[in-house]
Amino acid sequence: MPVNPSLLAVAFDLDGLMFNTEELYQEVGAELLRRRGKEFVPELLHQMMGRPQAIALQMMIDWHSLSDTVEVLSAETKEVFVELLDHRLALMPGLAELLDALEFAEIPKAVVTSSGPKFTCDVLGRFNLESRFSFIVTCEDVQIGKPDPEIYLQAAARFGVAPQRMMALEDSANGCRAAVAAGSFAVAVPAEHSITHQFPGAALVAETLRDPRIYIALGIRTFSS
């Protein structure tokens, strides 16, 4: 049984929280716009972050009045992104240790992401992580994406716990808004790509996944201890 009776499950965002994919997405977005003589300005990046891909790409189209369709940009994104994944994909600091500690404490965990199932399984599979999660919820499992709370409410239901007894780990403002709106114990873990974001309502703003306050909130120790 979990050590802390108040938090019974943990939901992990994927992009920018578990993997450095937000950093890679920035490079892809910058390249797409460079080819069109446009700039990937920080204001646009912040609006897109944490959104489902189709919505994010439509924001890019609207921001720069591009003539491209979402489908065209999506195909081009995949082409540019594959090479980056093969050479640059990495775990975010503290992820491996936190997964070990949760398993040692027998606290179930899930992936809750705005990405699609194929991409999610691809990146998890590169590090043999998929089997370590109880389930995965992606953009295809919900009607409305983040920052709407639907995806986290569904995760809590699948865990069989009240939302307030589920920790939700997020790196972006949009993702954190979804977690807060769902009533979960929302923990923001901003990285370089989201360090300027605001996280109103978050129970905790952590420095990295190694932040001891995450472990304290869960009532667990590091696996090594």
Number of C-alpha atoms within 10 A of each C-alpha: 9 18 15 14 10 14 21 24 25 26 29 21 25 24 25 25 24 23 19 20 22 22 17 19 19 16 15 20 20 17 18 19 17 12 9 11 8 13 15 19 9 11 9 15 20 17 15 19 24 28 23 20 20 15 13 18 22 18 18 23 17 11 12 14 10 13 9 12 12 18 12 11 20 13 11 15 18 12 12 17 17 11 11 15 16 10 8 12 17 14 16 18 16 13 17 14 14 20 20 15 19 22 15 15 19 14 19 20 24 22 22 27 28 26 22 15 15 9 12 20 15 13 22 18 12 13 11 11 13 18 9 14 16 13 16 19 23 21 19 14 17 15 9 14 24 23 23 21 20 19 26 28 21 17 26 26 12 14 20 13 15 17 26 19 18 28 26 33 31 32 31 31 25 22 30 30 23 24 33 24 18 24 21 27 23 29 26 31 24 24 21 10 18 19 13 12 15 16 23 13 16 20 16 17 20 19 15 18 24 18 14 15 15 22 16 12 16 23 15 20 17 17 14 8 6
